[in-house]
Each structure stands twice: as structure tokens, then as C-alpha cells.
């Protein structure tokens, strides 16, 4: 059989720009791949990272150090942090590390999907390789569409501008932008086609499991407000893995300073993906949480007490009631981008709340809180009498549990499409520096800031790619 020569050694960090041409790189190494097993092994990508710097300060959970804002020339971080809608952002995104990174991963998955059938080996291994690659392809399209487009709204998704769908390995492809509905249809199709061939226990933690695939399926349905389907998928995911890491017991053991917990040792981790480059929570001082989130944790929450520092005089503005993630990634793996069992529990709780099953929703939350709340704290929440109150409990627990990464930004976007849960974010800044006037900054639920502009290099190379915001392209 003719050898299939794939240029993959540095694929995860290639300077790939989707919607220009499918690939335009000069790799520094190559690998001969000719068997189905080798294609399957290529799904494993330990250093898979996703930057969040395009949007992180639009979340009400994150904060900036005052010296990084006051007196500084406005950049994307400052524009987002001060909710500045007057400044055109497009010119600031000449390129995007997230955009390049996500589409480079899709390039990898498409290569596997397109070429594995012509490789040597048994049919089952080929089907498994394709299925795993399809699940990851679905995941990366999900991140992209929620980054660069409006949140899925059943009333407008069929006409809302989305992203370019990359569905095959094609060196010269210049696809047109699809709608949000079309992207979600593509994502769901990938997941559903993959499910029959996936494994309960895959080759290693870098391969997607059935628990992960059903968790992702639940998330897609939830974002589309398909509650019954989301609940069924969440329950199916939990049937494969329902473990919750016991942070209360972990605290009694001494926490991360006494015992490191990597991804392979954390039973609730469903997918091994990183935030911010190739190390989890790298340069942790930039990941400062807001006073609002700090207050949500209270004083007896292991999620805060084990991992955050609120007293560091250099990394924080003392007196601001902020804190930062202070545990090195080698000490505890927190899947801020990937999924974990506790997110599945929280999706299940949300489904119960949306179905007006308030007691069931709170029971799920309390099961999680039993592994999170330390002595002296309130483990069991009281069952509310309204859906809004129950949903508020779920949303707040999501904020405590699904920290940093993409989750809160995406949650704000999707919930803002529902008047009952839409939130106007109000931020007063600065909190400590008294030499400059304190101002109040407001982010409305329908703000254009929630849609990140495509990078200029992609817009230049593909005329059919248009912005999903009302901002002007500077050329």
C-alpha cells in the first residue's frame, strides 16, 4: 500500500489560519503514518491548549490588577474590562492565537478522518480513530462558534452568522461562513455518528471516552434549550462515569501542597485539555477572580480555600477582595477548557430546574456540595419555590465549580438570550487606588462585545468571511 506521508510533528503549534487556505506551513519534521493504529494514536495530543485572552475580562468572574489598567494605553484586555463599546476592536485582532490554535486542531482531526480509511489495519480501529477525531472536531467547532458568533437562539439561529465549518482535509479550501444553526447541526451530526464506535475506557486520558462524548452531547442540547435531550445525554454520561473528586477529604490530607493530583489521578476529568497555552493555569497571577466571585465562595469552600491566594501583595490589590489561582498546574489538574463529571451533574441540575423539578435539581447540587463544602459551611441548600430561584442556585454553583476558561463567558452569552436569566454586569473600578476617580462600567446583555471579531489576517484571506458584529473592517 502506498505510504501516507503526514506532516504532523509540530501540528499543534503550526501557524494555521482557517478560512484562508486549509494549510500554509513549512513543518520542521515529518512522520510516516501508514496504519490504522498510528492514525488512532494521533488522536492523542497531550499539549492541547486553548488561549482565553480574547474574552476573559468580559466575564464577571475575572478581574484585572489596577496597575494594569490605570494609565495604560487601551488594549483588548482593557477594552473588555471597561466594557468599552466605542473603540473598534477589529484592528486590534490582526491575528488570534485561539483562532489559529482551534483550527489547527480541526486540521489534525480532519486529516485523520479523511485518510484513515486508506491505511493498513482492521476496520474497527479505523472506525474508532474516525469517531474520536469527530468528537474532538465537534468540540472545537463548538468553542469557535460560541467565541465568534451570537449564542444559539432558537428564534434567530438559522440566520445568525456563525463560523467556517471545516469538514474535510483540503489543502485549498476557502469555505463560506455558515449560520449558527448550521454549525450546531454539524456538531450534533459529528457526535451522533461517533457515539456507536467510542469506548468506555479509551487508550489513554488524551482520547475521548463515551462519558465525554455524551457530556458534550448534553452540552450542545442544553445550549440549544433542548432540555429533554440534554437530560438524557447527561444521565447517559453519568452512567459511564459519575465520580466526584472529594475535595473535603483532599483538604484533610493537606491539599495540593501535600499531594499532587494530575489528570490521570482525578476521576472526574473527562477530557485532557488546557487553558492558556500548553500548561494548565500557566502564569496564574493573571487569573484573578472578581470580588463578586470571591463572595460567592464564602469562607468554607474547598474550591477556594485549597487553590486561591487572597493576600499576595504583588499579584493583588490588597483590599480589593480579589484572589488568584495560586496552585501550579503540576499540583492539581483543573479542566477549565475540557469537561468533567461535575459539569455533567450541573447540566442535569439545570435540566431539572427548567422542568420545574426543583427538589431534584437541589438534590443534585447538594450531592456535589457534599464534596466541596468544608466544616462550618452550608452543604445542603434549601429547595426554592420558583424556577428562577432554582436556576440562580444552579448558575451560582456553575460559577464556583467551572472556574476560569470558557464556561462563564459562554454561560453569560447563552443565558442573556433569555430575559428571565439575562444579566447586566456592573463593575466599579478602581477599588483601591484613590488617586483616580472610581467609575462604574456596565455591560448590557445584548452588547456587541460578547461577539469576538474574526482576526484581520483571516478576513483578508477569505472575502466570504464577514464579521458577526456591527464593527467596521479597517480595509
N, C-alpha and C positions, 0 to 999 in steps of 0.2 A: 504494500500500500504506500502511496506517496506520502512522504513526511509532511506534516503540517508545521510550518515554522512560525512560531508566535513570539512576538517581541514583548516580553512581559516582565522582565526582571525588575524594572522600576515603574511599573504601570501605575501604582497607587499614587505616585507623586509626579506623574507626567503633566506637562503644561497643556492640558487638553481643554479646548473651548468648544462646547457643544453648540449646535445650530450654526457653526461656521462651516467646517468640513468635519467629517467624522473623526479624523485624527490628523495632526500635523506636527509630528515629533521626530526627533532623532534619538532613539534609545541608546543607552550605553552598554546594553548587554542583550543577549537573546537566549531563548530556551526552546529546545526542540520538544514539542508535545505531540505524541502520536497515539496515546492510548486513552481509553475512556477513564481509567483510574487517574491518569495525570490531569485530565480535564476536571475531574471531581475534586482532586486535591487543590486545584487552582481556585476553587470557591473559597478556600481558607485564606484569609488575609488578616493577619494579626494586627497590623498597624493601621487599621481603618479609622481615620479621624475625620471629624466634621467641624469646621470653624463656625462660631456663632456671632462673630464680630459685626455682621451686617445689621443685626436687630437687637442685640442683647439688652440695650438700655431702653428699649420700648416696653419692656416688661416691668410691671410694678413690683417684681421680686428682686430686681437688681439695682445697684446704686453705684455712683462714682465718687471717688475721693475729691474733695473740694478743690485741692490744688491742681487737679487735672482738668478742671472746668474754668475756674475763675482766672481771667486774664489770658486765656489761651485762644489761639486762632481756631475758630469753629471747624471741627472735622465731623465725620459721620457720627462718632460717639456722642459728641456734644450736641449735635443737631437732634439726635434721637433722645438724648437725656432731657433736653429742654423742650421737647415736643415742638420743634421749630418747623412749621409748615411753609414759611415764607421763602426759605432758601431752597433752591433747586438742587436736589441730591444727585441727579444723573451724572453730572460732570465729575462727581467725587468717586463714582464707581467705574474707573477706567477698566478695571478687571476685578474679579471676585474670586478669592480662594475657595469659597464654598461652592460657587457655580462650577468652577473647574474641577474641584475635587469630586463633587457628586456625579458629574457627567463622566469623569474618568472611571469611576467605579461602574457606571452603567456600561461604558465601553467594555470593561472586563466581562461583565455578565453577558453582554450580547455576543462577545467572541465565543464564550463557552456554549451558549445556546445555539449559535449559528454553525459551529464547526464540530461539535462533539459527535454528531451522527456519522461523520466521515472518518472517525477514528477507529482504531482497533479495540476490541473488547466486547463484553456482553451487553445486551440491550438494557438490562436492569440498571447497570452502572451509568449508562448514557442517560436514561430517564431520570435517575437520581441527580446527576450533575445538572441537567437542564432545569429540573424542578427547584433545586436550591438556588440556582442563578436567577430564576424567575422571581422567587420570593424576595431576594435582595434587590432585583431590578424594580419590583413594585415598591419596596421600602424607599428607595432613592427617589423615585418619581413622586412619592408622597411628600418627602421632605421638600423637594423642589417646588411643587405646586402650592404648598402652604407657605412657602417663602416668598414667591414672586407673583402670586395671584390672590384674589379675594378668597376668603373662606368659602367652603361649599355651602351654598344656599339653594334649597330645592326650587325656589321661585326664579332664580336667575342663573343657575349653574350652566344651563345649556347655551347661554350667550356670553357669560363672563369669560374674558380672555384668560388662558391658562399658560402652559409652557410647551416647549417642543417635546414630543414623545419620541424617544429613541428605541425602536423595537427590533432593530437588526444591526448586524455588523456590516457597515457600508462605508468605505473609505471616502466617498464623495457626497455623502448625504447632506442635504440642506433642507431639513423638514420644515413645514409650516407650523405655526403655533396652533395648538389645539385648545378647545374650550376646557373649562374646569370640569364639566360633566364628562367630556371625552377622556380626560386624564384619569378620573376616578373609575370610569368603565374599564380602561386599560389595566389599571392597578388591580381591580377586582378580578378581571379575567386571568391575569398572571397568577394571582393567589389561588384561585379555584382550580386552575389547570395543574398547579404544582402539588396541591394537597394529597392526591392519591399516591404520590410517589415518595413523599418525605418519610423520614424515620423518626421514631420517638426518641431514640438516642443516637444522634449523628456521630460522625467520625471524631470530632473534637468540638470545643466550645466556639470555634470560628465558623462552623457550619450551622445553618438554621434547622431547628427541630420542629416537630409538629406543634409543640406548645407555642413556639414563637410565631409560626405561620398563622395559627388560629388566633393568637393575640393580635397580630397585625390585621387580620380579617375583622376582628371585633372593633378595632380602632377605626378602620375605614367605614364600617357601617355606622358607628357612633357619630363620626364626623358628618355623615350624611343624614343623621337623625333617623336611621333605620333601627329602631330600638329592639324589636324582637330578634332580628338577625344578629345584632351586636351582642345581645344577652346569650343567645345560643352559642355563638363563637367563643365568647368569654368562658362559658361553662365548659365547652369542649377543651379549650386551652388548659383550664384548671384540672381537667380530668387527666392530663398528662403530667402536669407539674403544678402543685398547689402549695409548695413550701414557702414559708416566710422566714427570713433570717431573723433570729431573735436578738435584737439589739439590747434588750434589757439584760439578758444573760451575758451578752458581749461586754456590756458596761461593767458587770460584776467581775468579769475576767480581767479587766483593765483596759478594755477597748483597743484602739489601733496602736497605742504606744506599747502594748504588751503582746499583741497578736495580729499579724498581717492577714488580711482576707483578700485574696486575689479572685478574679472572675471564676476560675475553676473551683474555688472553695466557697463561693457564695451561691447557695442553691436556688435563690430567687432570680438569678441572672438568666435571661432567655436569649440574649444576643450580646456578643462581644464587640461593641463599637465605642469609640471615644469622642469626647468633646475637645475642641481646641487642639488641632494638630494630631500628633501621634501619641500623646501621653494624656491620660485622664486627669482633668483638672490641673493642667500644667500652669505654672505661674499663678498660683492660687490667689495671690493678693488682688488680682484684677476681678475676681469673682466675689464681689462684695454684695451682701444681701441688704435689702431695704429695711428701714425701721418698721415698716408695716409687716413684712415677713418675720422679722425678729420678734415682734409682739405676738404673731400667730403661734410661734413655737412655745411661748411661755417659758417657765423655768424648769420643767421636769420632762422634757422631751429628749430622748436619747439621740434623735437625729440632729439636734442642735448641740447638745452637751458633749457628744463624742467627737464632733468633726469641725466645729466652728470656734474661732477666736474672736472675742469682742473687746480685747484690751490692748492689742498691739499698737503702740504709739506711732509707729512709722507707716504701717499699712492702713490705718484707720484714722478718721477724725474723731478723737475721743470726745464723748458727749453727744455724738450723733445717733446713738442707739443702733449702729450698724455692726456687722460682723463679716468675717470672710472665712471661706473654706480653708482650713489650715492643715489638713492631713495629706501627706504626699500620696500620689497615686499608687505607689508600691505597698502602701499600708492597708488600703481598703478600696475595692473596686465598686464604684457607684455608676451604673449605666445611665448616664444623663442623656445619651442620644438613643441607645438601644432600649429594649423593653425588658421588663422584669415582672415577676408574678404579682407583685403588689399593684402595679398599674392595671393588671387584669382584674384584680379584686375591686379596684376603684372604678373601673368601667362597669363592672357588674353592679356595684352600688348605685352608680348613676342611672343605669337602666331600671333598676328597681324604683328609684326616686321618680323617674319620668313616667313610670307605670302607676305611680301613686301607691306603691308598696313601701311605705315609709319605715315600718318596723324591720322589714328585710334589708333595706338599704343601710339602716343604722347598725344592724347586726353584723353586716359585712365590715363596716368601718370599725366597729368595736373589736372584731377579730384581728384586724391589722394593728389597732392601737394597743392591744394587749402585748404586742412585741415591740412597741415603740415608747410607751409612756412609763417613766420611772416612778419609783415610790414617791408619794406625795402629790402626784398628778392625777387628773381625772381620766380614767381609762374608758369607762362606759359613758357614751353620750346619751342624752335623753332623746326619745323619739319625738320629733316635731309633729305638728298637726297640719302643716301645709307642704305642698311640693316645693315652693320657693325656699322655705326654711331648710328642708331636707337637702335640696340641691346646694344650698350655701354650705352645709356641712361637708358635702362631697367635694365641692370646689376647694374649700379651705384645706381639706385633707390632701387633695392633689397637690396643692402648693407646698405643703410640708414634706410630702413624700417624693414628688417628682421634681427635684430641685434643679436649677440651672438648665443648661441645654435648651431644647426646643419646646418643651412641654407647655410652659406657662404662656409663651408667646402665641403658640398655636391655640391654646385654650381661650385666650382673650379674643382672638380673631373669630373662632367658631361661635363662642357664646355671645359675642357682640352682634351676631346676626339674629338673635332672639331678644326682643325688647325686655322680656322678663329677667334675663340674666346679663344684659349689656352693662358695661361698667365704664364710667367716666373716671379716668385716673387723674388724681390731683397730687401734684408734687411741690412741696415748698423747699426752696434751696437758696442759699446755703443754710445749714442748721447750726453751724458752729462759728464760722468766720463772721465777725460783727463789723468788719471794716467795709463791707459792701452790703447794699440793701438786699434783704430777703425778697424773693419773688415767688409768685405762685404760677406754676406751669400746669396746663390742662391738656389731656389727650382725650378727644371725643371718640366714642365707639366707631364712628364712620370715618375716622381720619385716614387720609391717603398714606400716612406714614406706615400704616400696617402692611402696605404692599411694597416690597423692596424692588427698586428698579433693576432691570437687567443691566449687566455691565456693558460699558461702551464698546469694548472690543467685540462682543457677541452681536451687538446691534449693528455695528459697521459691516461685519462679515455676512450677515444674513438680513437683507432688506425686508423679508417677510416677518421677521421678529419685531413686534411692536410692544411698546410699554403697556402695562396694565394699570398705570396711574395716569393722572392728568398732567404730569410734568413734561417739560419740553426736552427733546433730544438736541444737544448743542452742536449739530452739524446738519 
